[in-house]
Amino acid sequence: MSYLSDFEELNGGYVAFEGNPNGGKITGKGKIKTGKLDFDDVYFVKELKFNLFSVSQMCDKKNSV
């Protein structure tokens, strides 16, 4: 969560991973700002220890992925 700004807690759904359909619960979202790109609506899933963002959202903003 240290890279997320404008963090807000959520009671979100679950993200499937490691063969478990309820692998991790979405508990928040925020923004990541880099020198070149801003990522909005980045979801925080504690069990993953990583942030998730939408590749389709990046493509919609005309970025190459």
N, CA, C and O of each residue as an XYZ file, in Angstrom:
260
protein
N       0.824     -1.193      0.000
C       0.000      0.000      0.000
C       0.866      1.254      0.000
O       0.338      2.346     -0.212
N       2.150      1.147      0.225
C       3.007      2.319      0.346
C       3.096      3.127     -0.944
O       3.413      4.316     -0.899
N       2.825      2.512     -2.088
C       2.890      3.238     -3.345
C       1.549      3.844     -3.736
O       1.481      4.605     -4.701
N       0.496      3.526     -3.018
C      -0.832      4.016     -3.374
C      -1.095      5.364     -2.722
O      -0.896      5.536     -1.519
N      -1.543      6.315     -3.530
C      -1.997      7.588     -2.983
C      -3.515      7.620     -3.085
O      -4.111      6.805     -3.790
N      -4.128      8.541     -2.398
C      -5.591      8.660     -2.377
C      -6.236      7.316     -2.051
O      -7.248      6.940     -2.644
N      -5.641      6.600     -1.104
C      -6.119      5.262     -0.747
C      -7.463      5.351     -0.042
O      -7.662      6.188      0.839
N      -8.375      4.484     -0.438
C      -9.652      4.367      0.260
C      -9.950      2.893      0.501
O      -9.736      2.048     -0.368
N     -10.443      2.606      1.688
C     -10.779      1.224      2.015
C     -12.034      0.807      1.271
O     -12.945      1.608      1.061
N     -12.068     -0.457      0.877
C     -13.210     -1.028      0.169
C     -13.594     -2.347      0.812
O     -12.767     -3.031      1.415
N     -14.852     -2.684      0.673
C     -15.313     -4.029      0.997
C     -15.601     -4.685     -0.341
O     -16.755     -4.913     -0.704
N     -14.529     -4.986     -1.069
C     -14.649     -5.456     -2.441
C     -14.820     -6.957     -2.549
O     -14.980     -7.667     -1.556
N     -14.780     -7.411     -3.784
C     -14.917     -8.828     -4.076
C     -13.607     -9.564     -3.864
O     -12.704     -9.087     -3.177
N     -13.529    -10.731     -4.469
C     -12.353    -11.579     -4.322
C     -11.636    -11.740     -5.652
O     -12.251    -11.690     -6.717
N     -10.326    -11.934     -5.573
C      -9.490    -12.194     -6.733
C      -9.016    -13.640     -6.625
O      -8.480    -14.054     -5.597
N      -9.219    -14.399     -7.695
C      -8.809    -15.807     -7.696
C      -7.329    -15.924     -8.038
O      -6.855    -15.289     -8.980
N      -6.600    -16.731     -7.277
C      -5.217    -17.075     -7.597
C      -4.832    -18.335     -6.834
O      -5.467    -18.700     -5.845
N      -3.793    -18.983     -7.307
C      -3.302    -20.232     -6.732
C      -4.394    -21.295     -6.680
O      -4.430    -22.097     -5.747
N      -5.291    -21.311     -7.679
C      -6.341    -22.312     -7.748
C      -7.479    -22.110     -6.768
O      -8.368    -22.956     -6.675
N      -7.471    -21.020     -6.045
C      -8.509    -20.736     -5.056
C      -9.386    -19.599     -5.569
O      -8.888    -18.489     -5.756
N     -10.690    -19.842     -5.804
C     -11.562    -18.778     -6.318
C     -11.713    -17.608     -5.350
O     -12.055    -16.504     -5.773
N     -11.467    -17.828     -4.074
C     -11.498    -16.756     -3.079
C     -10.095    -16.520     -2.532
O      -9.896    -16.428     -1.321
N      -9.133    -16.423     -3.434
C      -7.737    -16.315     -3.047
C      -7.384    -15.076     -2.261
O      -6.551    -15.139     -1.356
N      -7.994    -13.951     -2.583
C      -7.686    -12.716     -1.883
C      -8.811    -11.722     -1.996
O      -9.454    -11.616     -3.040
N      -9.053    -10.993     -0.929
C     -10.137    -10.014     -0.898
C      -9.598     -8.630     -1.238
O      -8.547     -8.224     -0.741
N     -10.319     -7.914     -2.083
C      -9.984     -6.527     -2.404
C     -10.411     -5.676     -1.215
O     -11.596     -5.599     -0.890
N      -9.438     -5.037     -0.568
C      -9.740     -4.266      0.638
C      -9.513     -2.769      0.475
O      -9.748     -1.998      1.405
N      -9.057     -2.356     -0.705
C      -8.854     -0.935     -0.914
C      -8.480     -0.629     -2.341
O      -8.212     -1.527     -3.139
N      -8.465      0.657     -2.654
C      -7.996      1.096     -3.963
C      -7.391      2.479     -3.823
O      -7.653      3.209     -2.867
N      -6.573      2.813     -4.808
C      -5.918      4.108     -4.797
C      -5.322      4.403     -6.152
O      -5.725      3.825     -7.162
N      -4.360      5.306     -6.170
C      -3.691      5.708     -7.404
C      -2.196      5.490     -7.252
O      -1.640      5.608     -6.160
N      -1.557      5.170     -8.370
C      -0.100      5.121     -8.423
C       0.333      6.159     -9.444
O      -0.141      6.165    -10.581
N       1.236      7.034     -9.029
C       1.743      8.068     -9.928
C       3.227      7.822    -10.148
O       4.007      7.740     -9.199
N       3.604      7.705    -11.416
C       5.008      7.539    -11.767
C       5.447      8.790    -12.511
O       4.671      9.733    -12.665
N       6.658      8.794    -12.960
C       7.141      9.941    -13.706
C       6.440     10.132    -15.038
O       6.339     11.256    -15.529
N       5.951      9.041    -15.634
C       5.347      9.122    -16.963
C       3.874      8.751    -16.995
O       3.121      9.296    -17.802
N       3.453      7.840    -16.138
C       2.081      7.341    -16.182
C       1.417      7.444    -14.823
O       2.065      7.322    -13.783
N       0.111      7.670    -14.851
C      -0.698      7.608    -13.644
C      -1.633      6.418    -13.766
O      -2.247      6.211    -14.813
N      -1.745      5.646    -12.713
C      -2.631      4.495    -12.676
C      -3.754      4.796    -11.691
O      -3.503      4.955    -10.497
N      -4.986      4.874    -12.179
C      -6.150      5.089    -11.325
C      -6.793      3.750    -10.995
O      -6.599      2.766    -11.709
N      -7.549      3.718     -9.922
C      -8.307      2.520     -9.531
C      -7.425      1.279     -9.432
O      -7.752      0.228     -9.983
N      -6.307      1.413     -8.725
C      -5.418      0.284     -8.466
C      -5.920     -0.401     -7.198
O      -6.026      0.232     -6.148
N      -6.224     -1.682     -7.295
C      -6.808     -2.408     -6.176
C      -5.738     -3.010     -5.283
O      -4.710     -3.489     -5.761
N      -5.990     -2.981     -3.990
C      -5.085     -3.553     -2.999
C      -5.659     -4.867     -2.484
O      -6.783     -4.913     -1.983
N      -4.875     -5.931     -2.614
C      -5.241     -7.261     -2.126
C      -4.099     -7.717     -1.222
O      -3.031     -8.091     -1.706
N      -4.323     -7.685      0.074
C      -3.262     -7.969      1.043
C      -2.604     -9.325      0.800
O      -1.383     -9.448      0.901
N      -3.397    -10.333      0.482
C      -2.851    -11.677      0.304
C      -1.876    -11.767     -0.870
O      -0.985    -12.616     -0.867
N      -2.033    -10.912     -1.858
C      -1.120    -10.917     -3.000
C       0.177    -10.176     -2.712
O       1.210    -10.470     -3.312
N       0.124     -9.233     -1.810
C       1.265     -8.378     -1.497
C       1.689     -7.543     -2.698
O       2.827     -7.080     -2.776
N       0.759     -7.357     -3.635
C       0.980     -6.532     -4.815
C      -0.285     -5.733     -5.088
O      -1.346     -6.028     -4.538
N      -0.168     -4.734     -5.929
C      -1.320     -3.960     -6.367
C      -1.748     -4.434     -7.747
O      -0.920     -4.871     -8.546
N      -3.036     -4.346     -8.024
C      -3.576     -4.768     -9.310
C      -4.094     -3.557    -10.066
O      -4.717     -2.669     -9.484
N      -3.835     -3.528    -11.354
C      -4.443     -2.496    -12.183
C      -4.946     -3.142    -13.457
O      -4.566     -4.262    -13.798
N      -5.801     -2.421    -14.150
C      -6.453     -2.960    -15.336
C      -5.630     -2.665    -16.585
O      -5.368     -1.506    -16.906
N      -5.224     -3.722    -17.287
C      -4.510     -3.549    -18.552
C      -5.429     -2.878    -19.565
O      -4.983     -2.026    -20.334
N      -6.702     -3.249    -19.576
C      -7.635     -2.626    -20.529
C      -7.786     -1.136    -20.246
O      -7.969     -0.349    -21.175
N      -7.712     -0.736    -18.982
C      -7.767      0.687    -18.648
C      -6.561      1.412    -19.241
O      -6.693      2.531    -19.737
N      -5.396      0.786    -19.194
C      -4.209      1.399    -19.775
C      -4.335      1.504    -21.291
O      -3.941      2.512    -21.877
N      -4.879      0.476    -21.926
C      -5.073      0.508    -23.380
C      -6.096      1.563    -23.772
O      -5.937      2.229    -24.795
N      -7.145      1.722    -22.971
C      -8.153      2.752    -23.243
C      -7.544      4.148    -23.227
O      -8.037      5.053    -23.901
N      -6.478      4.320    -22.462
C      -5.795      5.615    -22.391
C      -4.705      5.739    -23.450
O      -3.868      6.641    -23.392
N      -4.723      4.815    -24.426
C      -3.804      4.835    -25.573
C      -2.355      4.560    -25.192
O      -1.437      5.062    -25.841
N      -2.145      3.770    -24.149
C      -0.801      3.345    -23.766
C      -0.513      1.976    -24.360
O      -1.428      1.176    -24.554
N       0.737      1.705    -24.646
C       1.144      0.381    -25.111
C       1.460     -0.484    -23.903
O       2.129     -0.043    -22.969
N       0.977     -1.711    -23.928
C       1.211     -2.628    -22.814
C       1.965     -3.831    -23.329
O       2.274     -4.741    -22.560
